[in-house]
Amino acid sequence: MERIKDFRELIVWQKSHELFLKLIKDIELFPQTQTAKILSDQLLRACGSISANIAEGFGRKQGKEYIHYLIVARGSTTETLNWYIKCFDLGWLDRKKYTERESLLYEILKMLNKMIGQKLTH
């Protein structure tokens, strides 16, 4: 089995990056209000943090440090879901788009949980 040499090869990073790109498009459709700007900012920070922490943890390649960054990425994933729920409840996202984002977030969470579990048992 060939070792992964670059964080961009990690499926979990690819999925979190895909989510970030979709988020950019989602935000463009939000209302142009101060509240929407604040929520967009929070959503961008949380979502961007997922892939950023996966990349940083990969770069460290040390047991406890890597796990720490994966755990932070997991927290950012649930925070992103929290902000998406709020945006959906405010009517800024339709059900189809929200459901797609929610599914992608749960997929990322499962991958992160599996990676954390594997790192803790090795």
Long-range contacts (C-beta under 8 A, 24 or more apart in sequence): 4-58, 7-54, 7-55, 7-58, 7-59, 10-54, 10-58, 11-111, 12-54, 12-108, 12-111, 12-112, 12-115, 13-51, 13-54, 13-55, 13-58, 15-104, 15-107, 15-108, 15-111, 16-47, 16-50, 16-51, 16-54, 16-73, 16-77, 16-108, 17-51, 18-104, 19-47, 19-50, 19-80, 19-101, 19-104, 19-105, 19-108, 20-47, 20-48, 20-50, 20-51, 22-100, 22-101, 22-104, 23-47, 23-101, 26-87, 26-93, 26-97, 26-101, 29-92, 30-87, 30-92, 31-92, 36-92, 39-83, 39-86, 39-87, 39-90, 42-83, 43-80, 43-83, 43-84, 43-87, 46-76, 46-79, 46-80, 46-82, 46-83, 47-76, 47-80, 47-83, 49-73, 49-76, 49-79, 50-76, 50-77, 50-80, 50-108, 54-112, 63-119, 66-119, 67-116, 67-119, 67-120, 70-112, 70-115, 70-116, 70-119, 71-116, 73-112, 74-109, 74-112, 74-113, 74-116, 77-105, 77-108, 77-109, 77-112, 78-109, 80-105, 81-105
